[in-house]
Amino acid sequence: MKILHTADWHLGCKVPILGYERINEQEYILSQIIKTVESENVDTIVIAGDIFDSHLPTVDAEKLLNNFIATVSGDMGKSVIMISGNHDSNEKIKALSILPHKFSKAKFVFFPKGKSIENIIKDKDLIVDFNGITFVCIPFLPFRYLPKSYIGEYSYQDLFVDILNSIIEDIKSDVILISHDTIAGAVYSSNFVSEASESRLDYQALDIDLISRQNFAPKIRYWALGHIHKFQELKGNKVGMTIKAYYPGSILQLNFGEANEDKYILIVDINDQKDEINISPIQINQPKKFIKREIYSNEDGEKLLKEIKDSLGDYYIKTIIKKAISSSMIYSLKEKGIIVEIEHNESEIQNSLKHISNIITDPIQVYKAYCNENHYEYSEEEIQKLDSIMKKIRETST
């Protein structure tokens, strides 16, 4: 059996700061995934959460997802399993089956609001059987969707393990586990670390080594993860074998913290005859990439502008201004749609302010500074004329 494992689509997302829609880029990437499903003869597509970027996705985002599922499930006859992530609305996931004849082989797994964990497990809401393989699906576990009796009684990991154990104990065969979680020790994209506090990152972290020591662990043949945007393998040791656990990462660079990161989908090939699982990452071609560049001088700015002169449409660019540069250079960068973030240290700012206060009362110095910034050679005659005008103004004012 071949599984295509993907996650963190964030359909409907926008470019940070600039606010540009990215639906066309996402449509291009989903077309690549459809081609891979066909070329690799995939049996089942697993989408491990964060399908949408918002609990209230745009109409275009919903349409894009529906068209994808209608194609791979309805037209191509492939199985699709999708779980909700922390960015997804359970109600939106629940309402996806708007085309029953096209979605007959698609399963959408979420925690029904108001339904107890006991009844969810009893009704086997988190189990999907496709092509002789049992998938145990645990969507993102926000405490607000759980009965109050659970709050404070367990850590997130205790709750996760209890749910998983309750499901797996009655399953005789091996399983594919799908969840949308943080695994302790996972490597984050730099943006994720900088924008979220350490306590938030660890709030719902699972210890794969602890989970691998559970009695049910030998049944887990593959753990299809979502939530972390960086492609990586995680390993948890257990007696005689290791849980194969992977994050495929997001399907496109979502922000400047993910600049320079390659993006992947995973082909998981399960060979029952040889009792093997082979994992093959397939790189996704990014229609537009994020670039982050530090600028220390006008020359750095000019070099960047020269580099992207003929390929500006291929990138989203953010510059970090580390040293003082001319206002005309800042204007040139912004004119090209480049984000400019000024990051001078305090002493440089104070020096700049002091310089400004010195020249603000002397128009001649202001004019000279302007000419220097714009690479214009002023003449002594111009300075004399300006000086004469300023003298007349002062005489008139007195």
N, C-alpha and C positions, 0 to 999 in steps of 0.2 A: 504494500500500500504506500502511495506517495501522498505526503501532506505538504501543502504550502503554508508555512507559518509566517504571519505578518502581524503587525500591531501598530498602534499609535498613528492612525491616519490623520486625525485632527481636521477632518473635512470642514471647510468653511473658515479656516484660520486666515488671518491677515498678517501682513508684514509689520513687525513691531515698529512703532514710531511713525512710519510712513503711512500705514493703514491701507496699503494696496490689497485688493482681493487676490487670492491665489487659486481660485477654483479651476482656472484653465491649466495651471501647472499640475494640480492634483488629478485632473481628468487625463492628462498626458501620462502620469505615472500609473494610474489604474489601467490604462490601455497596455502599458508594459507588463503589468501583472497578468492581465488576461492572455497576452501572447505567451507568457511563461507557463501558465496553466495548460495551454494547448501544446506547447513544444515539449514540456516535461511530462505530459500525460498525467497530470495531477488528479488524484481521486477526491481529496478533501481540502478545502481552504479553511484555515483557522485564523480568525482575527481576534487577537487577545486584548481587546478593550481600547478605549479612547478613539472610537470611530469618528465621533464628531469633536469639534473644538469647544463646543458650548452646549449647555443644557437646552438652549433654544437655537438650534442650527438654522441656517438660512434655507430658503426653499431650494436654491441651487445645490446646496450640500446634500439635502435629502434626495433630490432628484438624481444626483451623481451616484449615491449609494444604491438607490433602487435600480438604476440602470445597470450597475455592475452586477448586482445579485441576479437580476433578470437574465443577464447574459450568461454568467458562469453556471448558475443553478438551473434556470429555465431552458436556455438555448443549448448549453453544453452538457447539461445533465450532471454537473458536479455537486458534491455535497459542500455546504457552507455552515460553519459553526462560528458564532459571534457572541462574545460576552461584553457586558457593559463595563466601562472604566470610570474613573473618577470625574472625567469631563462629560460623561454621557448621562442623559436623562433616562431612567428606567422606563418612563412612560413613552418616550420616543422610540426606544428599542422595542417595546411591546407593540407599538403601532406600526411596525415596519411591514408586516405581511399584508400589504394592500393589493398584491397580485398573487392570490393563492395558487393559480395554475403555473405561475413562474417561480414561486417561492417554495414549492412542495418539498425540496430537498435542502432547504435552509432552516437552521435552528438558531433562535435568538434567545440567549440565556441571561437572565437578570434576576434580582431579588424582588419578588412581588411585594409591593408596599402593603403593610398591614398583615402579612402572612408570617406566622412564626417559623423559626428555624426548624423546629421539630416537624412541622407539617411540610415544609419545603423538602426536607430530607425524606420524609415518609412518602411524599408524592413523586419522588425522584425527579424533581424539577431541575436538578443540576447534573443529570446524567443524559448523555446522548450516545446512541449506538449507531455507528455507520460502518458498513462493509466489514462486519465482524470485529471491529475495534470499539472498545468502550472509552468514551471521553468523559472525564469528570471535570466539570466547569465551575469554577468559583469566581464570580465577578468581583469587582472592587467592593470591599466590605465597609461602607460608611456606617458608623454606629447609629446615625439617626434613623436608619431603616430597620434596626434591630429592636426587638422588644426591650423595654426598660430593664427587665430582670437581668439582661446580659451586661448592662453597662456597669463597669467597675468590678465585675466578678472575675474577669479574665483580662489578660493582655490581649492585644490583637493576635499575636501568635498563638496563644492558648486557644482562642476562639477558632482560628483558622485550622489548627490541628484537630480540634474536637469535631469540627464539621467534616473535615477530610476523612478522619478515622471512621466516623459514623456512616459515611457513604461507602467507603472502600471495604469495610469489614464484611459486607454482604456480596461483594463482587469476587467471583472466583478467578477471573482472567486478569491479565495485565491491563494497565490503563494508561491513557495519555491524559496528563493533568494540564488544564488550562487555567491561568489566573492572571490577575492584573495587580501586581504587588512589587514592593521594594525588597530585594534580597540584601541582607547585610553583606557588605564587602563589594557590592556592585560599583562599577565605575560610572560616574555621572558625566554628562556633558557639562562643560565649565559653567554654562549659563544656569543650569539647574542648581549647582552648588552655591553660586553667588546670590541667586535670587530667593533661595529658601534657607531658613535657618537650619542648623544641624539638628536641633530637636525635632523640627518638622520632618526632616529626612528620615530620622530614626523612629518616628512615631508609630509607623506601621511596618517596620522592617522585620522580615522573617529570616531566621537563622537556618540556612540550608543544611548545615552539619547536624543541627538538632533534629530537623525534620527527617534527615537521612537515617537517623538512629531509631525512628519509630518502627513499630512492627509492620505497618502497612507499606513502608518505603520500598521493599523489593518488588512490589506490584507496579511501581511507577516506571514505565519504560522511557518516557520523555516528558519533560515539563516545559510547556509552551508558555512563555512569559510575555507580558506587556507591562508598560509603565515607564521604564527607563529608555531614553531615546538613543542610547549608544549601543551598537551591536556588540555582543559579548557572550561568551560561554561562562557558566558558573558550575562549580563542581562541589558535590557533597559526598563524602566518603561513607560507605556502609560496607558490611561484611561481604567481601568478594567482588564488589562492583561499585559503580558510581552512578548517581542520578545524572542523566544528561539534561541539563537545564540551560536554556538559551533565551536571551533577549534579541530579537531581530533588529530592534531599534525603530525609530520613526521612519516613514517612507520618504520624507523629504526634510531638508534642513529647515527647522522651524524658527530659528532666531540666530542672533549673532554669536551666542554661546556655542552653537553647533557649526560655526564656520570651519571649513576644512575637513569636516567629517564626511566620510563616505557612507552611503545608505544601502541597506540590503533587505532582501527577503530570503527566507530559508526554505530549502527543499529537504524534507525529512523522509528518508526512504527506509521503510520498515520491511525487513526481510525475515519472515517468520521461519522459513526453512533453515536459515543459517543463524537465527536468533541474533540478528545484527540490526543496528540503526546507523545509517550514514547521513551525516548532515552536510549539505552543500549550500554555502551562502552565494547568492546571486546579486551582484551589484546593480543598483537602480540608477539609471541615467537621470541626473538632476537638470531640469529645464533652466533653473536659475539658482546660482549659488550665493551664499553669504560670504562677504570678505570683511575682515576687520583689520585696520591698519593704523599703526601709531605714527603720528606726524611730529617731527622735531624741528622742522625748518620749512621755509618756502620751497626749498629744493626738493624735499620729500613730497610736498604737495604736487609740485610740477611733475615729478617722476610718476606719481600715481595717475595723474590726469593723462599723461602720455601713454601709460600702460593700458588704460581702459578706453582709450580714444575710439577704437573701432569695435569694442565689445561691451560697451556700457549696458546694453540691454540684456546681457547674460548674467548680471550680478546685482545683488543688493549690497551696498557698501556703507560701512560706518568707519569714520576716522576718529581717533582719539588724539586730540591736540595736547602734546606733552610739554611743548615749549612755545613761547610767543611767536606767532607768525602774523603776517600782514592781514589787514582786514580785507584787502582785495583778493587774497588767496582764499580766505574763508568764503567770500562771496562766490568765487569761481567753483569751489567744491559744492556749495549748496545749489548753485545754478544747475549742476549736473545731477541733482537729486541725491547727492551723497549726504548722509547724516554726519553732522559735525558735533562732537562732544568735547568740550574744553576741560582739560584736566591739569591745569597749572598747579604747582604747589603754592603754598601761602606766600612764601617770600617773593616768588615771581609776580604774583598778583599785586603785592604791596609795592614792588618796584615799578610795575606798570602804572599803578594808580599815582605814584609819586611823579613819574615822568609826565603823565597826563596833567597833573596839577601844575607842573612847572611850565608847560607850554600852553595851557588853556588861556592864560592871560596875554600871550604873545602870538598874535595872528601870523606873524612872519614865520615863527617856529612851526606853527600848525601847517602852514603852506609848504614849508620845506619837508616836513615829515610826510605829508601827503604825496609830494613829488617822489620822495625816496621809495615809498611803498609801491608806487605805480611805475617805478623805473623811468621817471621823467627827469631830464636834466634841466633844472631851472637856470636862468641867466641872472647875472648881477643887475641887469637893467630891469628885469621883472621885480626883483627884490626892492630896488630903489623906488619903483613906481608904487609898489604896495606900501612901502614905508611912508611915502609922500601922502598917499591916501589916508593912512591911519593918523598921520599928524594933523591933517585937515579935520578929520572926524573928531579928534580930541580937542582941537581948538574951538570947533563949533559947539561941542558939548559943554565947554567951560564958559 
